[in-house]
Structures are given as C-alpha cells and as structure tokens.
C-alpha cells in the first residue's frame, strides 16, 4: 500500500512556469523537503481554464463574497469561465482521494485567504478568496488546506502536515475492510495525537467508537472522519502537549527510577515554558518506551506522527 499522502498543489509552487509573466513561484520546502514524502497533484486554474502563458494579469473586483474575476488592463470579465471550470475541476479532484491541498497565497484564482479585492474606485482590500480556492474549500470544507506563505509558520506547518499524514493513515486503516474493528485499532493508536489537539473531540470520538456496533459502517466512518478532521484543525499547544506527556508518564509508574522520573518531569516543564522544542521530551519518552518495552505507548502514533526528516518538532 502506498503510504504517501496525495496533496493537491498550485502548479507554480512546484516550479512549473505557468504564472501570468511566464515564470514560476517554486517553493523549495515543498519541492526539496516535503515533496520527498508525498505525491503531488498539481493544478493551475488559469492555464487549465484556457488562459495562455504569458497572459494579462487578472484580479478580483466588487463584492468580496461574490467577486468578479477580470483582466487588469482590458477589463475582460472571466468570472463565468472560471466558475464553470472550477466546478468541473473540483468534481474531477473528488476522484484523486486528496489528503490535503496547498494553495498559492494572494492568487485571485488560488489564494485561500486575504486575497486583494478591488472596489469601484480601484482600491484593494485583502478580504477575498481565490475563485478556484473558494470552490475547492466549499466542496471539501474539512480537508487540510494551507498556502505556501502560511507554511512558513512552524506551528501551522506542523498542524497541516500532521493532519495530512493522520488522515492518510485513517483512510488506509478503514479502506478495506470497512469494519468497526479497523476503526477501533486506528482510534486506539491515535488517542494521544487527538488528546494533544482536542480532548473534547477525543471524548466524542471515543463515544462514537463505543457505539460502533450499533451503527451502519459507512455512517460511522463518515462521522468519525468529520470529527477527526475537526480535531486536527485545532492547534496542539505546549500546554496540551505537556499534558499528553504527563499522561504518558503515568504508564511508567512501576519502571522509572527516581532520577529518570525527575529528568522527564524537568524536560516536560522546560517544554511547557517553551525553553526547549517538543522533540526533546518526545525523544526522552521514546527512549523510555524502548527501554521498558511499554506496549501501549509503543503503538501510539504521537511518537512518530510524520517523517522525522521533516524536523517539524525541532521548532515547535
């Protein structure tokens, strides 16, 4: 089974020369680092809807909630053309089984937020959403999405990437057979991940799994996936991660020496105070899991939620 998530992405971010000026906007983190672990599904709304390269720049004008897409100099209205293409393209993307999407920031077609919308006087405000991005997010409201600008933020980057890999593991776990047992196994392995994001959702998901045998599998799995994606969109804070680490420490009551316990408590407190990154207490916890062969924690995705080569916890 392919364990690489499938990620939709604005084609220009991968280095494809599809921008209005014939250039690209290659993002080296995406192509050189993250791209080693995912399969890309590139999309360029402007080229795919029939606009050439190079081409006249376009922008959003009018009502931010339902803007028009027009060319900057000749004022050609491309709204109907782009909306019709976006509607059809989103239907095609349903078949791609995407685990996430990365948009081009600021783009009138692909920006996910804060896109310039010009009023009748030609004054811009950063209050819009790109026309294709809006259609995509309306169709997939809970799918993990980001833009390349926001991914420069360490917390947003880890939240997005952890969500993508977690969603991929969930879909693989329940793909076939679609059974309650498969769901129970996934939930058991991700309790600490969910606790770090949203204890409230963890409780709701636990109750849903407990009622699983009385529900139709398709309805159960759809409801669980919705709660999973809602939970993962909630940021994991130092306080919540510290609580998870303290919870995990409870599994070593009969194992740790006084010095080992003191050391673990110290690094957790240093992390809580944001003096060290998350990788420090997680590495120590992983050491104790191996040393004492703790079976429950050994199976927890929290210890390895995404490829270690991405170094995401070195900054969180």
C-alpha positions in Angstrom: 0.0 0.0 0.0 1.3 3.5 -0.9 1.8 5.4 2.4 2.5 8.7 0.6 -0.3 11.2 1.0 -1.7 12.8 -2.1 -1.6 16.6 -2.0 -3.2 19.0 -4.4 -0.9 22.0 -5.1 -0.7 25.1 -7.2 1.5 24.1 -10.1 3.6 27.2 -9.9 4.8 26.2 -6.4 6.5 23.1 -7.9 8.5 25.2 -10.4 6.1 25.0 -13.4 6.3 28.2 -15.5 2.6 28.9 -15.6 2.3 32.3 -14.0 1.0 35.3 -15.9 4.6 36.6 -16.6 5.8 33.2 -17.8 7.7 32.5 -14.5 7.1 30.2 -11.6 7.0 30.6 -7.8 8.9 27.5 -6.7 8.8 26.8 -3.0 11.9 24.9 -2.0 10.4 23.4 1.1 7.7 21.8 -0.9 9.8 20.6 -3.8 13.0 19.6 -1.9 11.8 18.5 1.5 8.1 17.8 1.8 7.9 16.5 -1.7 10.1 13.6 -0.8 7.2 12.1 1.2 4.1 13.0 -0.7 2.6 12.6 -4.2 1.7 15.9 -5.8 -1.5 16.6 -7.8 -0.6 20.0 -9.5 -3.3 22.4 -10.6 -3.1 25.7 -12.4 -6.6 27.2 -12.6 -5.7 30.0 -15.0 -3.9 27.8 -17.5 -6.3 24.9 -17.2 -9.3 27.2 -17.9 -7.7 28.2 -21.1 -5.6 31.3 -20.4 -2.2 31.4 -22.0 1.3 31.9 -20.8 2.3 34.7 -20.6 -1.1 36.5 -20.2 -2.7 39.6 -19.0 -2.8 39.8 -15.2 -6.2 39.2 -13.5 -7.7 40.4 -10.3 -10.9 40.2 -8.2 -13.3 43.1 -8.2 -16.6 44.0 -6.5 -18.3 42.1 -3.7 -15.7 40.2 -1.6 -18.3 37.4 -1.0 -19.0 37.0 -4.7 -16.4 39.0 -6.7 -15.9 39.2 -10.4 -12.6 38.0 -12.0 -11.4 40.5 -14.6 -8.3 41.2 -16.6 -6.4 44.2 -15.2 -6.0 46.4 -18.4 -8.7 45.3 -20.8 -11.3 44.5 -18.1 -12.4 41.3 -19.8 -14.8 39.5 -17.4 -13.6 35.9 -16.8 -16.0 35.1 -13.9 -18.3 32.7 -15.6 -15.5 31.0 -17.4 -13.5 30.4 -14.2 -16.5 29.3 -12.2 -17.6 26.8 -14.8 -14.1 25.4 -15.0 -13.7 25.3 -11.2 -16.9 23.4 -10.7 -15.9 20.8 -13.2 -12.3 20.6 -11.8 -13.5 20.1 -8.3 -15.6 17.2 -9.4 -12.5 15.6 -11.1 -10.5 16.1 -7.9 -13.0 14.1 -5.9 -11.6 11.1 -7.7 -8.0 11.9 -6.6 -8.6 10.9 -3.0 -6.6 14.0 -1.8 -5.3 14.2 1.7 -4.7 17.9 1.6 -4.2 21.0 -0.6 -1.6 23.8 -0.8 -2.7 27.0 -2.5 -0.7 29.9 -3.9 -1.0 32.8 -1.5 -2.5 36.0 -2.8 -3.7 34.5 -6.1 -7.0 35.7 -7.5 -7.7 32.1 -8.5 -5.9 30.1 -5.8 -5.5 32.2 -2.7 -7.2 30.7 0.3 -7.5 33.9 2.3 -6.5 37.6 2.3 -6.7 38.0 -1.5 -6.9 41.5 -2.8 -10.4 42.6 -3.9 -10.7 45.9 -5.7 -13.7 48.2 -5.1 -15.3 50.5 -7.7 -12.6 53.2 -7.1 -9.8 50.7 -7.7 -8.8 50.5 -4.0 -7.8 47.0 -2.9 -8.6 45.3 0.4 -7.2 41.9 1.5 -10.5 40.3 2.2 -11.1 37.9 -0.6 -10.7 34.2 -1.5 -9.4 33.0 -4.9 -12.2 31.8 -7.2 -11.0 28.2 -7.5 -9.9 28.0 -3.9 -13.4 29.0 -2.8 -15.0 26.3 -4.9 -12.5 23.7 -3.6 -13.0 24.6 0.1 -16.7 24.7 -0.3 -16.6 21.1 -1.7 -14.0 19.8 0.9 -14.7 22.0 3.9 -12.7 19.9 6.4 -9.8 18.7 4.2 -6.4 20.1 5.5 -5.5 23.1 3.4 -2.8 25.8 3.6 -1.0 28.2 1.4 2.8 28.3 1.0 3.1 31.6 2.9 1.4 30.3 6.0 3.5 27.2 5.9 6.5 29.3 6.9 4.9 29.4 10.4 6.3 26.5 12.4 3.0 25.7 14.2 0.8 26.0 11.1 3.3 23.8 9.2 3.3 21.0 11.7 -0.5 21.2 12.2 -1.1 20.9 8.4 1.5 18.1 7.8 0.4 16.1 10.9 -3.2 16.4 9.7 -2.3 15.2 6.2 -0.4 12.1 7.4 -3.0 11.3 10.1 -5.8 11.5 7.5 -3.8 9.2 5.2 -3.4 6.6 7.9 -7.0 6.8 8.8 -8.2 6.2 5.2 -5.7 3.4 4.7 -6.8 1.7 8.0 -10.5 1.7 7.2 -10.4 1.4 3.4 -10.9 -2.4 3.3 -12.5 -4.0 5.0 -14.6 -1.1 6.3 -15.1 -2.6 9.8 -15.6 -1.4 13.3 -12.5 -3.4 14.3 -10.3 -1.4 11.9 -11.7 1.9 13.4 -11.1 0.7 16.9 -7.5 -0.1 16.0 -6.9 3.3 14.5 -8.6 5.2 17.3 -6.5 3.3 19.9 -3.2 4.2 18.2 -4.2 7.9 17.9 -5.5 8.7 21.3 -2.5 10.8 22.3 -2.5 12.6 19.0 -6.1 13.6 19.5 -5.5 14.5 23.1 -2.8 16.9 22.0 -5.2 18.7 19.7 -8.7 18.5 21.2 -9.6 16.5 24.4 -13.2 17.4 23.7 -13.1 15.7 20.3 -11.3 12.7 21.7 -14.2 12.1 24.1 -16.7 12.5 21.4 -14.8 10.1 19.1 -14.4 7.6 21.9 -18.1 7.6 22.5 -18.8 7.2 18.7 -16.4 4.2 18.5 -18.1 2.6 21.6 -21.4 2.8 19.8 -19.9 1.4 16.6 -21.5 -2.0 16.5 -25.0 -0.4 16.6 -24.3 2.0 13.6 -24.1 1.4 9.9 -20.3 1.2 9.0 -20.5 3.9 6.2 -22.3 6.4 8.5 -20.0 5.6 11.4 -16.8 6.1 9.4 -18.1 9.3 7.8 -19.0 10.7 11.3 -15.6 9.7 12.7 -13.7 11.2 9.8 -15.5 14.5 10.3 -14.6 14.6 14.0 -11.0 13.6 13.2 -10.6 16.5 10.8 -12.2 18.9 13.1 -9.9 17.8 15.9 -6.8 18.0 13.8 -7.6 21.6 12.8 -7.3 22.6 16.5 -3.7 23.6 17.2 -1.7 21.5 19.6 -0.3 23.9 22.1 2.7 23.5 24.5 0.2 23.2 27.4 -1.8 20.4 25.7 1.3 18.6 24.6 2.7 18.8 28.1 -0.5 17.2 29.5 -0.1 14.4 26.9 3.5 13.8 28.0 2.4 13.7 31.7 -0.4 11.3 30.8 2.2 9.1 29.1 4.5 9.3 32.0 1.8 7.5 34.1 2.4 4.3 32.2 5.9 4.0 33.8 4.8 4.1 37.4 6.5 0.7 38.1 9.5 1.3 35.8 11.2 4.7 36.1 13.9 5.3 38.7 13.6 8.4 40.8 16.3 10.1 38.7 14.6 9.1 35.4 11.3 10.5 36.6 12.9 13.7 37.8 14.6 14.1 34.4 11.4 13.6 32.5 9.4 16.0 34.7 12.2 18.5 34.1 12.2 18.4 30.4 8.4 18.5 30.2 8.4 21.6 32.3 11.1 23.2 30.1 9.0 22.4 27.1 5.8 23.8 28.8 7.8 27.0 29.4 8.9 26.9 25.7 12.6 26.7 26.7 13.1 23.6 24.5 11.3 22.3 21.5 8.9 19.3 21.6 11.5 17.0 20.1 13.3 17.0 23.5 10.7 15.5 25.8 9.3 13.2 23.0 12.8 11.8 22.3 13.3 11.1 26.0 9.8 9.5 26.2 10.6 7.3 23.2 13.8 6.2 24.9 11.8 5.0 27.9 9.3 3.3 25.7 12.1 1.3 24.1 14.0 0.7 27.4 11.0 -0.6 29.3 9.1 -2.0 26.2 5.8 -0.2 27.1 3.3 -1.9 24.8 0.5 0.8 24.8 2.9 3.7 24.1 4.9 1.7 21.6 1.8 1.7 19.3 1.0 5.4 19.7 1.3 7.5 16.5 2.0 10.5 18.7 5.6 9.4 18.9 6.1 9.4 15.1 3.1 11.3 13.5 5.1 12.3 10.4 8.5 11.7 8.9 11.3 12.6 11.3 13.3 14.0 8.4 10.9 17.0 8.2 12.2 18.1 11.6 8.9 19.7 12.5 9.2 19.1 16.2 12.6 20.7 16.3 10.9 24.1 16.2 7.5 23.5 17.9 
